[in-house]
Structure formats: C-alpha cells, structure tokens
C-alpha cells in the first residue's frame, strides 16, 4: 500500500522551469505499466498524462502526483487509469479523454476496488472518489483542438484498442507527440495509428528489441488450435482482457467459423456494450450486432455450467488473476483434451505467467496444477521493434523519449532510433528529465 500526503510526499521538484521542457515520470519509466508523467514548460502550465497502477501481488503504484492544471488519459487499461480517482479527489482538476475511454473507466475502477478488498491490498482511493471523478471528466473527440492555458492540444487515434488516443501538444516553443500505447497495424476492431509530426516524441517501447509474428499467420494458427481442441472433444479456454483482446477474439472466431459454440463471460460483456454505444471508434461496427446475437453471453451460474459443454470460453481475467476464468479452470484442470490459449501480455507474478512457466497457478488460494494443454499466441496490439523505429522516424522528432518498456528493450530501441539521427532519452521514475528546446 502506498500512502500519499497530498502536496508533501510527491517526488516532483519545487523549482520553476526556466527553459525547455520538463518531463517527470511518476511511473512507467523503464517499466511496463504503472504510467504517469507530468509535463511542464516555462509558462508554468503543468499537465498529467495518464495515472495507472500495475496489477500484481501486491500491486505497484506511481509516485504521488503534484497539483496539475489538467490530466489527459490515453485509454482505459488499468496501467494507465488505475489511479485517476485519486487525482480528482485530491486535486479536482479537469480530466480529459475520448468518450469511449470515459465510459469504460468507472467499471475498471469498481472491479479494481472489489479485487483489492478480496486480496487485502488497500487502494489510495475509494468508491466516493470514483463518483467525484465523473463530475470533472470531459470527453474530447479526435482532432478537436483544446486549450490549457497557453498550450493547445488534440487527440489522434492510437490503434491499440478502440478509443485509445495519442496526444499532440502545441506549446509556445515546441510540439510534443505522446503516443500512449500504439499499434500501427490494423487489428480486428480498430485501424492502426498514423505518425504525427513533432519536435519531441514521447513513445512507448513495450516490444522494443522484439518483433511480432505476422498477425494474419498468428490468427490462423490460433483458429487452427481452436478447431483441433474442439475436434478432440475438449474446450478451448481463452483468458482475455475485458477491453480489447476479448472482443478481438470474438470477431476472429465469428469470421472463422460461426458454427462454433462460443461462450463469453466476465467484465468484457459490459465493455462491449460501451463499444457498441460508441460505434465511431470501431472498425465495421455494424458487424458487432451480428456477433452479439451469435455469442452466448454468460449471465448466471446455470449459464456457466452450460459453457462447460460448449466449444470455446472467452473470459476475464486476461492475466488469470481473478475473474471467471478461475472458476472454469478449477473444473477443467484435469481435462487433458481441453486447452488454455494465452493471447495477451502476462505481467510478472500473475497467474498467467505462472501457468506458462510452471503449469500451475493459484485458484482460490490453492496452488493448482493444470493438466490442460497450454499454448501462447502473440496477438499483441502494440507495435513491434521495427514499427516503433519507423514511427519515430516519420514524426521527424529531434528528441525521442522512451517509456513503458522493459529493461531489455532499452538498448536495442535506443540504438535503432539513434540510427535515424534522433536524440534518445531514457527517463527514470521519480526524477525529472529536462529537454532543451
């Protein structure tokens, strides 16, 4: 548990910015997730971008955020929004994002609050703070210019998931592009990100030094495994993130074989309804009406029992850390004909990582061996190494700041981007990075 004393326990410096640009990472520097960064220039304007937490046992949190003029949120994944209720409760500043991100965030917080109670890891915010956040949160459309004091800014599509945004800041002395989590490739539900010219690029580097398999080939491999498991009489369990991966899987399965009996459980059902209420963020939104009629949505205990006689179960949590997936695994753990198909990033210490490494995971407090086949598929909605390097080059940025990346990604990505002729900066958490303009 992290205890903050607002205004007294932050790592943010007290001196003013005289020249250039200050970036102060509260979290997310040289680590994946836990993102929060304060940007300030000599005008005294101070903006927070994202404020997340990283799920784990125990969870990790960013530093306390100082007083800011506004907060802008790139998308609704927990490692970018998990601590936002603390901001509204303690600073009361306006918060901005796309309308879809704003719609999804509260359910993510309520779920986080519930899990924190179960696991005994108290949060620095409570349910009342969620209500206060709704009062100060404002929706912004893509390419709609906004102002904060002497800065202007706008959002651009980031790929990654529907509603995810890059932020373009226009300051008196420079233009900044903050990518958030990006993917330049088209995925089943959203088009890829396009580069925006900037002087300073702040870019995620999750997959620096690594390339993804060809997306279409990996999707075909995944579908083939589903069909193999069903043919041998097993059930394919697909742990999936509530916002993004689960919906990608459903669309892939529907297009590949609508005869499959696919059951959908967990918080992703509510997220999908928000997607359908915001169709302007989704590729071919009309198809979701047909998918929603086709998929067998689990809403009761009897529905879960029926799912055990189906072909595929798509359910939260994507990292096998809580959620209905544990209920299903507890019942299918000895079934060698069934399979657990991992399709998303697995953070250190999560059930998904333990299952991949050791063939077991905690289920309701008991370390449980899983006899099912376990396979991993790389369906990431982040850029791979070469796409990151090319994206950086196309922005024309003189300075590139890398964040949201593991230690092993730093040098490969730094070297490749420097070969573009760009200056690379690797920030540290709790320390200010000064960029001359």
N, C-alpha and C positions, 0 to 999 in steps of 0.2 A: 504494500500500500504506500502511495506517495501522498504526503500531506503538504499542502501548499498554504502559505500565509500570504494572501494576495498583496503584491507590491513589495514584499520583503524577502521572499525566497526564490525569486527568479534569477537566472544567470545573465539576464540582459543587462548590458552596461548602462551607466547613467550619463555618460558624456554625449554631447551632440555630434551629429555627423557634419563635418565642415566641408568635405569634398567627396565626390564619388558616391559609391553605393555600399551600404552595409547589409549583409545577409547574416542573420543569426539563427542557426538551426537549433531549435529546442529538441528535436528528434528527427530521425530519418537520414542523418549523415553517416555514411559508412555502415549502414544497416538497412535492411529491407523492412519497411513499415514504420509505424510509430512517428509518422511525419508531422512536422510543424515547423514553420520558418517565418521569422519576422523580417520584413524588408523596410528599409528606411533610407531617405536621402537628405540632403541639406535643407530641404523645405520643412523638415520636421514631420512630414507625413509618414505614418507608420502603419503597415498593413500586415496582417497574419494570413498566411496561406496554409490551409488545412490544419487540423489538430486531432491526431488519431491516437490510438493505442495498439499495442501488439498483443494478440491473444497468446497465452502460454500458461504455464503453471509454475510461478504466478505470472500474471500479465505484466508488461512493462509499459511505462508511461513517459511522455516527453517532459522536459522541464516546464516549470510554471511559465505561462505566457504573461508578458508585461501588459500594461494598458496599451490598447491599439485603437486606431481610428475606425477600422473595419476588419472583418475576416471574410475571405473568399474561399469557398470549398470546391475542390475539383470534382469529386464524385463520392458515392455513398458507401464505399467499402470501409470497414471498421478501422483499418490502419490509417485512414485519412479523416474520419469524422468522429471517432470514438470519444474524444474529449471535448467536443464542441459545446455540450451543455454547460461545462464549467465556464466557458468564455462568456456566455450570455448571463449566467448567474453572477459572475464577479466583475465583469466589465460593461455589460449592457450595450455593447457596440452593435451596429448593424452587421448582419451576416448575409452573404450572397452566394447563390449557386444557380444552376439550371432548375427549372420547375420539377423535373423528374427526381433529381437528387434531393431536393427539399421534401418531396412526397415520401421518399423511401426512408430517409434518415431516422424519423421517430421510431419506426418498428425495429430498426437495428439497435437503437439505444435501449428500448424496452427489453429486447432479447438479451442484450449485454447485462442489463441490470438483473434480470432473472438468473442468468448464469452466475453472476458474481455472488448472489445470495446462496445459490446451491454449492458453489465451490469455496465459499468463505473468503473471497478476495474483495474487500470493500472498495467501492469506487470513490473518487474525489467529488462526485456529483450524485444527485438523487433524482427521483421522479419529478419533483417540483421544478427542477432546473430544465427538464425536457419541455415542460409547459411554457416556461419563460422564453426558451429558445424560439418556439413557434411565433412568439409575438414580435421578434426582431428579425426574423428570417425573411429575405426578399428574393423573389425569383427573377432571373435575368435570361433573356433569350440569346442565342448565338448571334454574334456580330451586332449586338445592340450596345452602342457606346454609353459608358457610365463615367462619372467623375467622383473622385475622393480628393477633396482639397484641390491641389494643383496637378494631380495626376488624372489622366483619363485611362480607361481600361475597357476591354471587351473579352468575351469568351469565344473560343473556337472549338469545334468537335475534336475530341482526342482519340476516337476509336475506343479501344479497351472495353467499355460497356456503354449501353445507351444512356445518354445524359451526362457522360463524362466530358470534362472540359479542360482545354488548355487556357491559360490566361495571358493576354497580351497587355502589358502595362506601357503607357507612354508617359514618361517623366519629362520634366523640363530639359534634362541633359542626355537622356538615353531611352531606348526602347528595350523592354525585357520580355522574353517569352518564357513562361513557366509551363512545362509540359504536363505536370501531373503524371499519371500512368498513361502511357500511349501505346498504340499499335498502328502501324501504317498499313497493315494488311486488312482487307475486308474479312469480317467474321460472319457467322450465320445471321447475326442480328444487327450489325452496325457497320458502317463504312469506315475505312481507315483514316487516320489523321493526315493532314497536309501541312508541310512546313510553312512557317510564317517568318518573314524577315525580322531580325532583331540585332541589337548590339550585344546584349547579354542573353545567353540561353541557359536556363536552369533546367536540366534534363535528368529524368530518372534513368538508372542504369542497371535494372534488375538482372537482365540477362547479358550484361557485358562479358565478353570473352566466350560466349556460347551462342550457338545457332540452333534455331528450332528445326525439326524435320519439316519437309514440305507439308503444308497444312492439309491439302487435299488427300495426300497419301496417308497421313496420320488419321484423318477422319475415316478413310476407307478401312484402315487396319482396325480401328475401334469398332466400326459397324460389323466387320467380319467376325471379331471376337464375340460380339453380342449374339450373332447368328449361330456361332459354334456352341456357345453356352446353352442357348435355348434348344438347339438340336439334340444335345445330350441330356436334356431334361433338367437342367439347372436354372437358377435365377441369376441374372446379372444385377448386382447392386452397384449403383453409380453414385458415390458421395459427391455432392455438387454444391458450390456456393449459391446462396439464395439469390444474389444479384449478378447475373451474367452467365456463369457456367451452366447452371441448371437449365436455363432457357435455351442456350446453345445446343445442349444435348437433346432436348426435346425436339427442336427443329430438325436436327440431323436425323433422329430416329423416325420422325414423321415422314421426312422426304425419302428415307432409305426403304422403309417397309411399314406402311400404315397398318399392316395386319398384326404387328406386334402388340401385345397387351402390356402397355406401359403405365405404371402407377407413379404418381407424383406426390411427394409428401414433404412437409416442413414449411418453413417460412417463405420459401420461394414462391408458393402459391399466391401469397399476398403481394409480393414484389411484382409478380407477373401481371396481376390486376392493375397495378400502378403503371406498368409499361403500356398496357392496353388503353389506359386512360390518357396516355401521352404518346400517341402514335407517331408524332412528328420526329421522335428520337429513334424510331425503329425502321430497319430496312424491311420492306414488304410487310407492313403492319397488318394488312388485310388477311394474310395467311394465318395470323395468330388466332383469329376467330375460329378457323377450322381446326387448328392444333388444340385449342382449348376445349372444343367439343369432343375431340378424339381421345385426349389423355384422360386417364382415370384418376381423378383427384381424390386423395385420401383425406377424409374429414372426421373419422371416428375410429374407435378400436376395431369395430367389425370390418371397416374398410382396410385396416392394416392386415387383418387376418386374410382377407381376400387377396391382398397384394402378394402374400406368400405363395399364392397359386398362379401368379402371373408370369410374365417373361422378364420384365425389367422393372427395377425400382430406382427412381431418381429421387434423391432426398438429401436434406441437410443433416449434419454439417459437412461442408466440403473438406475440412481437415479432420473429420471424425473426432471432434472434440465436443461431445454433447449432440443433442438433436435426435430425431427418429432413427437415424442410421444405426445407432447403437441397439435400439430395440430389435431391428431386423437382424443385425449381426449376431445378437445373443441367441436368436432362434435358428440361424442358418450356419452357425460357427462350425458344425461338424459335417457339413454337406460339401463333399469334395467335388460334386458336379457343378456347384454354384461358383460364382466369381465376384470379386470386388475389383472394380475397374476405377483406378485413381486417375483423375484428369486435371487436377489443379495443383498449385504450389502447396507444399506441406511445410509449415513452419517448424522450427526446432522444438521438440518437446510435445508436439501434438500427437494424437492417436494415429493419424495418417502416416507420420514419419516413423513411428514405432512399428506399425504394420508392415511398411515397406522394408524396414531394416531387420526386424526380428520375427515377423509373422504373428505378432500378438499386440494387444492394446488393452487399456483399461476399459472395462464395461461395468458401470455401476459400482466402481470401487474395487473390482477384482481384475487382476491381470489375466486376460483370456487368450488362449491360443486359438487361431483361426485356421481351420483346415481348408477353407475355400481357396481356389486359385486367386492369386493377387497379381494384377498387371498394372503397369503405368503407361499413360498416354499423354503426349505433350500437345495439349490443345490450348496453350497459353495465349492470352490476349495482351501480351507485352511484346514490344519489339525485341528481336534478336540482335546480336552484336552488329552485323553489317548494316542493318536498317537504322540502328541508332547512329552509327558513324555517318551514314549518308544523310540522315535527317539533320544532324548538326551542321554538316557542310552546306546544305541547301538553305539554312536560315541565314547564312552569311555572318553569323555572330563572331565578333572578335574574341569574346570571353565565353567559355562554356563551364558551367558549374555542375558537377555530377553529384547526385544524391540518390537515396533509395536503391542502394546497391551493396552487395556483399563484398567483403574484403578482397576475395579472389577476382572480382570483376574490375577492380580499380586500375591496375597497371595495363591490362590488355586494352581497356577502353581509353585510358589516358593516351597511350602510345598511338593508337589508331586515329584519334581525333587531333592530336598534335601534328600528325602527318598531313592533316587538312590545312595546316598553317594557323590553327586556332590555339588560343591560350587556355589551358585546362586548369581548373581549380577543384581541389578536393576538400570540402569543408569538414569541420569537426563539430560534433554536438557540444553545446554549451559554450562555444567560442564564436566570436564574430569574424566574418570574412569580409575584408574591405576590398572593393574592386575599383580601381581608378577609372575615371570616365574622361 
